[in-house]
Amino acid sequence: MSNISSNLKYLRKKKGLTQQQFADEIGIKRSLVGAYEEDRAEPKYDLLKRIAEYHDFTIDEFINEEINDKWKPKPKGHGSNLRILSISVDQDDNENIELVPVKASAGYLNGFSDPEYIKDLPKFQLPLPSLKQGTFRGFEIMGDSMLPIQPGSIVIGEYLENWSEVKTGETYIIISKNEGVVYKRAGNRFKENKELKLISDNKVYDPYSVAAEDIMEIWKAKAYITSSLPDPTPEPTMETLTHMMSQMQKSISQMNKSN
């Protein structure tokens, strides 16, 4: 459970503001302040961000820390890289595995921290012991950059709270502002304010890097589901052939320039 309601009330009173004065400062109705402080509702992401910044806190601190007279901020650079993580549960209060299909991946960039958006995603459970501890989400992948895992497969990732735990050579679902939802292999360990190198298993695709500030979420790949049974002699796809031709043309062009 988050600490939004208690933190909101504590920080408002510490500033000596009434609910109406605080509502005027933030630009919302007083009734909403009351609902948030009484834990009858939670502010949406944009408003939560505005409230946290108003009090000079990170969203992580505002949600997960018990802010009171004894609270001390964590030192910068502790490597938590926490973000708001919205989840859904079944009737027995077990966390669901939400599915982000390809057609919803663009919307996920805006709605990944919105409980209402997450609530509307398809959900399922898997009876696997390895998927019982942690928070998991399924992402449908597209393209053939990670062959032999076929396009249309669903990769199930475990939410990675501490990005410093990214390990070279292991596979992750990376959610970033510019690249969207991609499934790649990490080419280096994650370091704050540095780039994360992403590598395709299909070697016709060149590695590339994503800036740390562009990354929104990281999920450690744990399993995948596919309806495509393995072909002993798979035929190259048109996408692969086109990319191979492009790479060959690039290599020939570079050779001609060097000569």
C-alpha positions in Angstrom: 0.0 0.0 0.0 1.3 3.5 -0.8 1.8 6.3 1.7 0.2 8.9 -0.5 -2.6 9.8 1.8 -0.5 10.1 5.0 2.3 11.9 3.3 0.0 14.4 1.6 -1.7 15.3 4.9 1.6 15.5 6.8 3.4 17.7 4.2 0.3 20.0 3.8 0.1 20.6 7.5 3.9 21.1 7.8 3.5 24.0 5.3 0.7 25.4 7.4 -1.9 25.1 4.6 -5.6 24.3 4.8 -7.0 21.9 2.3 -8.5 24.8 0.3 -5.2 26.7 0.3 -3.3 23.6 -0.9 -5.9 22.9 -3.5 -5.5 26.5 -4.8 -1.7 26.1 -4.9 -2.0 22.9 -7.0 -5.0 23.9 -9.1 -7.5 21.2 -8.0 -10.8 21.1 -6.1 -10.7 21.0 -2.3 -12.9 17.9 -2.3 -10.1 16.0 -4.1 -7.6 16.9 -1.5 -9.9 15.5 1.1 -10.4 12.3 -0.9 -6.7 11.8 -1.3 -5.9 12.4 2.3 -8.6 10.1 3.5 -7.4 7.4 1.0 -10.7 7.3 -0.8 -8.9 8.0 -4.1 -5.4 8.4 -5.5 -4.2 11.1 -7.8 -3.4 10.3 -11.5 0.3 10.3 -12.5 0.5 13.9 -13.8 -1.1 15.3 -10.7 1.0 13.1 -8.4 4.1 14.3 -10.1 3.0 17.9 -9.7 2.3 17.3 -6.0 5.6 15.6 -5.4 7.5 18.3 -7.1 5.6 21.0 -5.2 6.9 19.4 -1.9 10.4 18.9 -3.5 10.2 15.1 -3.4 10.5 12.4 -6.0 7.5 10.4 -6.9 9.2 7.3 -5.5 9.7 9.0 -2.1 6.1 10.3 -2.1 4.6 6.9 -2.7 6.9 4.5 -0.9 8.5 6.4 2.0 6.7 7.2 5.3 7.5 10.9 5.4 7.3 12.3 8.9 9.5 14.1 11.4 11.9 11.1 11.7 12.2 10.6 7.9 15.6 11.0 6.3 16.1 11.1 2.5 18.2 8.4 0.9 21.5 9.5 -0.5 21.5 10.3 -4.3 22.7 7.6 -6.5 21.4 4.6 -4.5 20.4 3.1 -7.7 16.7 2.3 -7.1 15.4 3.9 -10.3 11.9 3.4 -8.9 8.8 4.4 -10.9 5.1 4.2 -10.3 4.1 0.6 -10.9 0.3 0.0 -11.3 -0.9 -3.6 -11.0 -4.2 -5.5 -10.9 -5.3 -8.4 -8.8 -7.8 -11.2 -9.1 -10.7 -12.0 -6.8 -8.3 -13.8 -4.4 -6.0 -10.7 -4.2 -3.3 -12.4 -6.3 -1.4 -10.2 -8.8 -2.4 -10.7 -12.4 -0.1 -10.9 -15.3 -1.3 -8.1 -17.6 -0.8 -8.5 -21.3 0.4 -5.6 -23.5 -0.4 -6.7 -27.1 1.4 -5.0 -30.0 -1.7 -2.9 -30.8 -1.6 -1.5 -27.2 2.2 -0.9 -27.0 2.0 2.8 -28.1 -0.7 3.5 -25.5 1.4 1.7 -22.9 4.0 4.5 -23.1 1.4 7.0 -21.7 -0.6 4.6 -19.5 2.0 2.4 -17.9 1.6 4.2 -14.5 -2.1 4.8 -14.8 -4.2 2.3 -12.8 -7.2 2.8 -15.0 -5.2 1.9 -18.1 -3.6 -1.1 -16.5 -7.1 -2.3 -15.3 -8.3 -2.5 -18.9 -5.4 -4.6 -20.2 -6.0 -8.4 -20.8 -5.0 -10.4 -17.7 -4.0 -14.0 -17.0 -2.4 -16.3 -14.5 0.2 -19.0 -15.0 0.7 -21.9 -12.6 4.5 -21.7 -12.7 6.5 -21.6 -9.4 9.0 -19.2 -10.9 6.2 -16.6 -11.6 4.8 -16.6 -8.1 7.2 -14.2 -6.4 7.4 -10.7 -8.0 5.4 -8.6 -10.4 5.1 -9.8 -14.0 3.8 -8.5 -17.2 3.4 -10.0 -20.7 4.5 -8.2 -23.8 3.7 -9.3 -27.4 6.8 -8.8 -29.5 6.9 -7.9 -33.2 9.6 -8.2 -35.9 12.3 -10.8 -36.2 15.1 -9.1 -34.4 15.1 -11.8 -31.6 14.8 -14.9 -33.7 14.4 -17.8 -33.0 11.7 -16.3 -30.8 9.0 -15.7 -33.3 7.1 -12.4 -33.9 3.8 -12.6 -32.1 5.3 -14.4 -29.1 4.5 -13.1 -25.6 7.6 -12.5 -23.5 6.8 -12.4 -19.8 9.0 -10.1 -17.8 9.5 -9.5 -14.1 9.5 -5.9 -13.0 13.1 -4.7 -12.3 13.0 -2.2 -9.6 16.7 -1.7 -9.3 18.2 -1.0 -12.8 21.7 -1.6 -11.5 20.8 -5.3 -11.5 20.8 -5.4 -15.3 23.3 -8.0 -16.4 25.3 -8.1 -19.6 24.1 -10.8 -22.0 20.7 -11.3 -20.4 17.4 -10.4 -22.0 15.0 -7.6 -21.0 11.9 -5.8 -22.2 12.9 -2.2 -22.3 10.2 0.5 -22.3 11.7 3.8 -23.6 10.4 7.1 -24.9 11.9 6.8 -28.4 12.0 3.1 -29.0 8.7 2.1 -27.3 8.5 -1.6 -26.2 11.5 -3.7 -27.3 12.8 -7.1 -26.3 16.6 -7.1 -26.5 19.8 -8.5 -24.8 21.7 -6.1 -22.6 25.2 -5.2 -24.0 26.4 -3.6 -20.8 25.5 -3.1 -17.1 23.2 -0.2 -16.4 24.8 2.9 -14.9 23.1 6.1 -14.0 23.3 8.9 -16.7 24.8 6.4 -19.2 23.5 4.6 -22.2 22.2 1.0 -22.2 23.4 -1.0 -25.2 20.8 -3.2 -26.7 21.6 -6.3 -28.8 19.4 -8.4 -31.1 19.8 -12.1 -31.2 19.3 -11.9 -34.9 22.7 -10.8 -36.0 21.6 -9.0 -39.1 20.4 -6.2 -36.8 23.0 -3.8 -35.5 23.3 -3.1 -31.7 22.2 0.3 -30.6 22.0 2.3 -27.4 19.3 4.0 -25.4 20.0 6.9 -23.1 19.2 6.3 -19.5 16.9 9.3 -19.3 14.8 7.9 -22.1 14.1 4.6 -20.3 10.8 4.3 -18.4 10.7 0.7 -17.3 12.8 -2.4 -17.4 11.4 -6.0 -17.2 13.7 -9.0 -16.8 12.6 -11.7 -19.3 11.5 -14.8 -17.4 9.5 -16.9 -19.9 7.7 -16.7 -23.2 4.6 -18.1 -24.8 4.3 -18.8 -28.5 1.9 -20.5 -30.9 4.7 -21.0 -33.5 6.2 -24.4 -33.1 9.9 -24.6 -34.1 10.7 -25.2 -37.8 13.8 -27.5 -38.3 14.8 -25.4 -41.3 13.2 -22.0 -40.9 12.9 -19.9 -44.0 14.2 -16.3 -43.8 11.4 -13.7 -43.6 11.1 -10.9 -46.1 12.0 -8.5 -43.3 15.2 -10.4 -42.6 16.1 -10.6 -46.3 15.5 -6.8 -46.7 17.6 -6.0 -43.7 20.4 -8.3 -44.9 20.4 -6.6 -48.3 20.5 -3.2 -46.7 23.5 -4.3 -44.6 25.3 -5.7 -47.6 24.8 -2.5 -49.5 26.1 -0.5 -46.6 29.2 -2.7 -46.4 29.9 -2.5 -50.1 29.5 1.3 -50.0 32.0 1.5 -47.1 34.4 -0.7 -49.0 34.2 1.5 -52.1 34.9 4.6 -50.1 38.0 3.0 -48.5 39.3 2.1 -51.9 
